[in-house]
């Protein structure tokens, strides 16, 4: 029964995403771009409910499945969340730039050593 609920919820979320994307097709390019953040978050949140995932218990899955638009409910929950995605992006960018700077310095040292 639990596997069935997990599968049904995942399929429901996928169908809601497909419907959302179908609605995007009627929008202008600018409107679609403006909704790109929403699209990405909805695509990512679905994977939390992949049928093999055991992240949520059966009662949680049932309650989400009973929502009229589960995916939109999850997206609105994300939008109301106090977490700041910018901090995660900033940390990632900082790590990447630090790695690039370290590699650049190493190349400069090697270049100077070759010139000697």
C-alpha positions as CSV (number, residue, x, y, z in Angstrom):
1,X,0.0,0.0,0.0
2,X,2.8,2.5,0.9
3,X,4.6,1.9,-2.4
4,X,1.3,2.5,-4.2
5,X,0.7,5.8,-2.4
6,X,4.3,6.9,-3.1
7,X,4.0,6.1,-6.8
8,X,0.5,7.7,-7.1
9,X,1.8,10.9,-5.4
10,X,4.8,11.1,-7.6
11,X,2.7,10.6,-10.7
12,X,0.3,13.3,-9.5
13,X,3.1,15.7,-9.1
14,X,4.5,14.9,-12.5
15,X,1.1,15.4,-14.1
16,X,0.7,18.7,-12.3
17,X,4.1,19.8,-13.6
18,X,3.2,18.8,-17.1
19,X,0.0,20.8,-16.8
20,X,1.9,23.8,-15.5
21,X,4.3,23.6,-18.4
22,X,1.5,23.3,-20.8
23,X,0.0,26.5,-19.4
24,X,3.4,28.2,-20.0
25,X,3.1,27.5,-23.7
26,X,0.4,30.1,-24.0
27,X,2.5,32.8,-22.3
28,X,4.8,35.3,-23.9
29,X,8.6,34.7,-23.9
30,X,9.0,37.3,-21.1
31,X,6.3,35.8,-19.0
32,X,7.9,32.4,-19.4
33,X,11.3,33.8,-18.3
34,X,9.6,35.5,-15.4
35,X,8.3,32.1,-14.3
36,X,11.6,30.3,-14.8
37,X,12.4,30.3,-11.0
38,X,9.0,28.7,-10.2
39,X,9.6,26.1,-12.9
40,X,13.0,25.2,-11.5
41,X,11.8,24.9,-8.0
42,X,8.8,22.8,-9.0
43,X,11.1,20.5,-11.0
44,X,13.4,20.1,-8.1
45,X,10.8,19.5,-5.4
46,X,9.3,16.6,-7.3
47,X,12.4,14.6,-6.8
48,X,11.9,14.7,-3.0
49,X,8.9,12.5,-3.7
50,X,10.5,10.0,-6.0
51,X,8.7,6.6,-5.2
52,X,11.9,5.0,-3.8
53,X,12.5,8.0,-1.5
54,X,11.6,7.4,2.1
55,X,11.9,11.0,3.1
56,X,8.3,11.3,4.2
57,X,6.0,9.0,6.1
58,X,2.7,7.6,4.8
59,X,0.5,10.1,6.6
60,X,2.5,13.0,5.2
61,X,2.2,11.6,1.7
62,X,-1.5,11.0,2.0
63,X,-2.1,14.6,3.2
64,X,-0.1,16.0,0.3
65,X,-1.8,13.7,-2.2
66,X,-5.2,15.0,-1.0
67,X,-4.3,18.6,-1.8
68,X,-6.0,19.9,-4.9
69,X,-2.7,21.1,-6.4
70,X,0.0,19.4,-4.4
71,X,2.9,20.8,-6.5
72,X,1.7,24.4,-6.1
73,X,1.2,23.9,-2.4
74,X,4.8,22.7,-2.2
75,X,6.0,25.7,-4.2
76,X,4.1,28.1,-2.0
77,X,5.6,26.4,1.0
78,X,9.1,27.1,-0.4
79,X,8.2,30.7,-1.1
80,X,7.1,31.1,2.5
81,X,10.2,29.5,3.8
82,X,12.8,31.5,5.7
83,X,15.7,29.8,4.0
84,X,17.6,31.9,1.7
85,X,18.7,30.2,-1.6
86,X,20.9,33.2,-2.3
87,X,23.2,32.1,0.6
88,X,23.6,28.6,-0.9
89,X,24.3,30.1,-4.4
90,X,26.8,32.6,-2.8
91,X,28.6,29.8,-0.9
92,X,28.8,27.7,-4.1
93,X,30.1,30.7,-6.2
94,X,32.6,31.6,-3.5
95,X,34.0,28.0,-3.5
96,X,34.2,28.0,-7.2
97,X,36.0,31.3,-7.4
98,X,38.4,30.3,-4.7
99,X,39.3,27.1,-6.6
100,X,39.8,29.1,-9.8
101,X,42.0,31.6,-8.1
102,X,44.1,28.9,-6.5
103,X,44.5,27.2,-9.9
104,X,45.3,30.5,-11.6
105,X,48.0,31.2,-9.0
106,X,49.5,27.8,-9.5
107,X,49.6,28.3,-13.2
108,X,51.3,31.6,-12.8
109,X,54.0,30.1,-10.5
110,X,54.6,27.3,-13.1
111,X,54.8,29.9,-15.9
112,X,57.4,31.9,-13.9
113,X,59.4,28.7,-13.1
114,X,59.5,27.8,-16.9
115,X,60.7,31.3,-17.8
116,X,63.7,30.9,-15.5
